[in-house]
């Protein structure tokens, strides 16, 4: 993928044309949200109904952007960069500032639709083919062992990336780094956490006089989830690990009448949504492609599931 030149800027007249164009995409998005099928929206008819003077009078419908109404927007700063495409000017909101840890970096990738589609295929491939690395995820990063397996994984990721025409070494490095981070978060905070919380919930549910700490002590003493012994012991010793608050959030609304199998399922779902793991570029790119296809910015193509 060739390097993108971003120094040459459009003049104000040219930029205003893009603002008019992007206002129509915002109007189209409103119609879609109201339930109008995409194939019933006629772009030419939309332009006639919303001429430039009406769009300007309504301030280009920028209020939808300011309210975060759609979850995406055309970045005003990027609109001045002459070499960028409409897709490259499209940015996904970083919900609450926490959804994507590296959001600023993602915004500056300037990836094309083809590059994002290649990246998603690359991501799905490394998740399968570099899964062997998970057994080393908790290895000390300063150890010789980690250096050895990390070098092997890096070489494998670069080899996989070379099979995709629109992939870059930078994106390959991002993919491997985020895969490692995501897998570590899963091992440290998500894997078996539903089991721990379920066991605590079951005990408290059977005996309402039992406190969270008492139930946790029982689970810890039975050595049911040894991989989490350190975090459970820390909570028992100091009580400030946030575990009880997360437990309360994950079990809120689960009454005594809920079957045990369903309770664990609900706890697992909540843990997934409240995970400390922030969004990866794979999630960002997938969402951006779906938005771009939905509003007719790019042709529809097959996009992998989350």
C-alpha positions as CSV (number, residue, x, y, z in Angstrom):
1,X,0.0,0.0,0.0
2,X,1.5,3.3,-1.1
3,X,2.1,6.1,1.4
4,X,-0.7,8.7,1.5
5,X,0.2,12.4,1.0
6,X,-1.7,14.5,3.5
7,X,0.0,17.9,3.3
8,X,-1.9,19.3,0.2
9,X,-5.1,21.0,1.3
10,X,-8.3,21.9,-0.5
11,X,-9.4,25.6,-0.7
12,X,-12.5,26.7,1.2
13,X,-14.7,26.5,-1.9
14,X,-13.7,22.9,-2.6
15,X,-14.2,22.0,1.1
16,X,-17.6,23.5,1.2
17,X,-18.7,21.2,-1.7
18,X,-17.6,18.2,0.5
19,X,-19.6,19.6,3.5
20,X,-22.7,19.8,1.2
21,X,-22.1,16.2,0.1
22,X,-21.6,14.9,3.6
23,X,-24.7,16.7,4.9
24,X,-26.7,14.5,2.4
25,X,-25.1,11.4,3.9
26,X,-26.3,12.6,7.4
27,X,-29.8,13.1,6.0
28,X,-29.7,9.6,4.5
29,X,-28.6,8.2,7.8
30,X,-31.6,9.8,9.5
31,X,-33.9,8.2,7.0
32,X,-32.3,4.8,7.6
33,X,-32.7,5.2,11.4
34,X,-36.4,6.0,10.8
35,X,-36.7,2.6,9.1
36,X,-36.6,3.5,5.5
37,X,-35.0,0.7,3.5
38,X,-31.7,1.7,1.9
39,X,-32.8,0.6,-1.6
40,X,-35.8,3.0,-1.4
41,X,-33.6,6.1,-0.9
42,X,-32.9,7.9,-4.2
43,X,-29.8,10.0,-4.0
44,X,-30.9,12.3,-6.9
45,X,-34.3,12.9,-5.3
46,X,-32.6,13.6,-2.0
47,X,-30.4,16.3,-3.7
48,X,-33.5,17.9,-5.2
49,X,-35.3,17.9,-1.8
50,X,-32.3,19.3,0.0
51,X,-30.7,21.9,-2.2
52,X,-27.5,23.7,-1.1
53,X,-29.3,26.7,0.3
54,X,-31.5,24.6,2.6
55,X,-28.5,22.6,3.8
56,X,-26.5,25.8,4.6
57,X,-29.6,27.2,6.3
58,X,-29.6,24.2,8.6
59,X,-25.9,24.5,9.2
60,X,-25.1,21.4,7.2
61,X,-27.0,19.3,9.8
62,X,-23.9,19.4,11.9
63,X,-26.0,19.1,15.1
64,X,-26.2,15.3,14.4
65,X,-22.4,15.2,14.6
66,X,-22.2,17.3,17.8
67,X,-24.7,15.1,19.5
68,X,-22.9,11.9,18.5
69,X,-26.2,10.8,17.1
70,X,-24.9,8.3,14.5
71,X,-21.7,7.1,16.2
72,X,-19.7,8.3,13.2
73,X,-18.9,11.6,11.5
74,X,-16.9,13.1,8.6
75,X,-13.9,14.7,10.3
76,X,-13.8,18.5,9.5
77,X,-10.0,18.6,9.7
78,X,-9.6,15.6,7.3
79,X,-12.0,17.3,4.9
80,X,-9.2,19.8,4.0
81,X,-6.8,17.0,3.0
82,X,-7.0,16.8,-0.8
83,X,-5.7,13.3,-1.3
84,X,-8.1,11.6,1.1
85,X,-11.2,9.7,-0.1
86,X,-14.7,10.0,1.5
87,X,-14.0,6.7,3.3
88,X,-10.7,8.0,4.8
89,X,-12.5,11.1,6.1
90,X,-15.1,9.0,7.9
91,X,-14.3,8.5,11.6
92,X,-16.0,6.3,14.2
93,X,-16.8,8.0,17.5
94,X,-14.8,6.9,20.5
95,X,-17.7,6.4,22.8
96,X,-17.0,8.0,26.2
97,X,-13.4,8.3,25.2
98,X,-12.8,4.7,26.3
99,X,-14.2,2.4,23.6
100,X,-10.9,2.5,21.6
101,X,-7.7,2.9,23.5
102,X,-5.7,3.9,20.4
103,X,-8.5,5.9,18.7
104,X,-6.3,8.8,17.7
105,X,-3.9,6.4,16.0
106,X,-6.8,4.6,14.2
107,X,-8.1,7.9,12.9
108,X,-4.6,8.7,11.4
109,X,-4.2,5.3,9.6
110,X,-6.1,6.7,6.5
111,X,-6.9,3.1,5.5
112,X,-8.9,2.4,2.4
113,X,-11.8,0.0,2.3
114,X,-9.6,-2.7,0.7
115,X,-6.9,-2.2,3.4
116,X,-9.5,-2.5,6.2
117,X,-11.0,-5.7,4.6
118,X,-7.5,-7.2,4.2
119,X,-6.8,-6.3,7.9
120,X,-9.9,-8.1,9.1
121,X,-8.9,-11.2,7.2
122,X,-5.4,-10.8,8.6
123,X,-6.8,-10.5,12.1
124,X,-9.0,-13.5,11.8
125,X,-6.0,-15.5,10.5
126,X,-3.6,-14.6,13.3
127,X,-6.3,-15.3,16.0
128,X,-6.3,-18.8,14.7
129,X,-2.7,-19.4,13.6
130,X,-0.9,-17.6,16.5
131,X,-3.2,-19.1,19.1
132,X,-0.2,-21.2,20.3
133,X,1.2,-18.0,21.9
134,X,-1.6,-17.9,24.5
135,X,0.2,-20.5,26.6
136,X,3.0,-17.9,27.0
137,X,0.9,-14.8,27.6
138,X,1.6,-14.5,31.3
139,X,5.4,-15.1,30.8
140,X,7.6,-12.2,32.1
141,X,8.1,-9.8,29.1
142,X,11.8,-9.3,30.2
143,X,12.6,-13.0,30.0
144,X,14.5,-14.8,27.3
145,X,11.6,-17.2,26.9
146,X,9.2,-14.3,26.0
147,X,11.7,-12.8,23.6
148,X,12.0,-16.1,21.8
149,X,8.3,-16.8,21.4
150,X,7.5,-13.1,20.6
151,X,10.1,-13.1,17.8
152,X,8.6,-16.3,16.4
153,X,5.1,-14.8,16.5
154,X,6.3,-11.5,14.9
155,X,7.9,-13.4,12.0
156,X,4.7,-15.5,11.6
157,X,2.5,-12.3,11.6
158,X,4.7,-10.7,9.0
159,X,4.5,-13.8,6.8
160,X,0.7,-13.8,7.1
161,X,0.5,-10.1,6.3
162,X,2.6,-10.6,3.2
163,X,-0.3,-12.6,1.8
164,X,-2.6,-9.6,1.7
165,X,-2.0,-7.0,-1.0
166,X,-3.2,-4.0,1.0
167,X,-1.5,-4.8,4.4
168,X,1.5,-2.9,5.7
169,X,4.1,-3.9,8.3
170,X,2.7,-1.1,10.6
171,X,-0.8,-2.7,10.5
172,X,0.7,-6.2,11.0
173,X,2.5,-4.9,14.1
174,X,-0.7,-3.3,15.4
175,X,-2.6,-6.5,14.8
176,X,-0.1,-8.7,16.7
177,X,0.2,-6.2,19.6
178,X,-3.5,-5.9,20.0
179,X,-4.0,-9.7,19.7
180,X,-1.5,-10.2,22.6
181,X,-3.1,-7.4,24.7
182,X,-6.6,-8.8,24.0
183,X,-5.6,-12.3,24.9
184,X,-3.8,-11.2,28.1
185,X,-6.9,-9.3,29.2
186,X,-9.0,-12.3,28.5
187,X,-6.7,-14.6,30.5
188,X,-6.3,-12.2,33.4
189,X,-9.7,-10.7,33.8
190,X,-12.3,-12.6,31.8
191,X,-11.4,-16.3,31.5
192,X,-13.2,-18.2,34.3
193,X,-14.3,-14.9,35.9
194,X,-17.9,-15.9,35.2
195,X,-17.3,-19.2,37.1
196,X,-16.0,-17.3,40.1
197,X,-18.8,-14.9,40.2
198,X,-21.4,-17.6,39.6
199,X,-20.0,-19.6,42.5
200,X,-20.2,-16.6,44.8
201,X,-23.7,-15.7,43.5
202,X,-24.8,-19.3,44.1
203,X,-23.6,-19.3,47.7
204,X,-25.0,-15.9,48.5
205,X,-28.3,-16.9,46.8
206,X,-28.5,-20.1,49.0
207,X,-27.6,-18.3,52.2
208,X,-28.6,-14.6,52.2
209,X,-26.7,-14.1,55.5
210,X,-23.4,-14.9,53.6
211,X,-21.4,-11.8,52.6
212,X,-19.5,-11.4,49.3
213,X,-16.2,-11.8,51.2
214,X,-17.3,-15.0,53.0
215,X,-18.5,-16.5,49.7
216,X,-15.2,-15.5,48.0
217,X,-13.2,-17.1,50.8
218,X,-15.1,-20.3,50.2
219,X,-14.4,-20.3,46.5
220,X,-10.7,-19.5,47.1
221,X,-10.4,-22.2,49.7
222,X,-11.8,-24.8,47.4
223,X,-9.2,-24.0,44.8
224,X,-11.8,-24.0,42.0
225,X,-10.0,-21.4,39.8
226,X,-6.3,-21.5,40.6
227,X,-5.4,-19.2,37.8
228,X,-7.2,-16.4,39.7
229,X,-5.8,-17.3,43.2
230,X,-3.6,-14.1,43.3
231,X,-6.5,-11.7,42.5
232,X,-8.8,-13.5,44.9
233,X,-6.2,-13.5,47.7
234,X,-5.6,-9.8,47.1
235,X,-9.3,-9.0,47.4
236,X,-9.5,-11.1,50.6
237,X,-6.4,-9.4,52.1
238,X,-7.1,-5.8,51.1
239,X,-10.6,-5.5,49.7
240,X,-9.8,-2.7,47.3
241,X,-9.4,-4.6,44.0
242,X,-12.8,-3.5,42.6
243,X,-13.9,-7.2,42.4
244,X,-16.9,-6.8,44.7
245,X,-18.2,-3.8,42.7
246,X,-17.8,-5.7,39.4
247,X,-19.6,-8.7,41.0
248,X,-22.5,-6.5,42.0
249,X,-22.8,-5.0,38.5
250,X,-22.6,-8.5,36.9
251,X,-25.2,-10.0,39.1
252,X,-27.6,-7.0,39.4
253,X,-31.2,-8.1,38.6
254,X,-30.5,-11.8,38.7
255,X,-33.2,-13.0,41.2
256,X,-33.5,-16.2,43.2
257,X,-36.0,-17.5,40.6
258,X,-33.5,-17.4,37.7
259,X,-32.2,-21.0,36.9
260,X,-28.6,-21.5,37.8
261,X,-27.5,-22.2,34.2
262,X,-29.2,-19.0,33.1
263,X,-27.6,-17.0,35.9
264,X,-24.1,-18.1,34.8
265,X,-24.9,-17.2,31.2
266,X,-26.1,-13.7,32.2
267,X,-23.0,-13.2,34.4
268,X,-20.8,-14.2,31.4
269,X,-22.6,-11.7,29.1
270,X,-22.1,-8.9,31.5
271,X,-18.5,-9.7,32.1
272,X,-18.0,-9.5,28.3
273,X,-19.5,-6.1,28.1
274,X,-17.8,-4.7,31.2
275,X,-14.4,-6.2,30.3
276,X,-11.3,-4.0,30.8
277,X,-10.4,-4.8,27.2
278,X,-11.0,-1.8,24.9
279,X,-11.8,-1.9,21.3
280,X,-9.2,-3.2,18.8
281,X,-8.6,-1.8,15.3
282,X,-10.4,-4.9,14.0
283,X,-13.5,-3.8,15.8
284,X,-13.1,-0.2,14.6
285,X,-12.5,-1.2,11.0
286,X,-15.4,-3.6,10.9
287,X,-17.7,-1.0,12.3
288,X,-16.4,1.6,9.8
289,X,-16.9,-0.7,6.8
290,X,-20.5,-1.5,7.9
291,X,-21.3,2.2,8.3
292,X,-19.8,3.1,5.0
293,X,-21.7,0.4,3.2
294,X,-25.0,1.2,5.0
295,X,-25.0,4.9,3.9
296,X,-23.8,4.0,0.4
297,X,-20.3,5.5,0.7
298,X,-18.8,2.3,-0.6
299,X,-20.1,-0.8,-2.4
300,X,-21.3,-3.7,-0.2
301,X,-19.0,-6.6,0.4
302,X,-18.8,-9.5,2.8
303,X,-17.6,-8.4,6.3
304,X,-16.7,-11.0,8.9
305,X,-18.6,-11.2,12.2
306,X,-17.4,-9.6,15.4
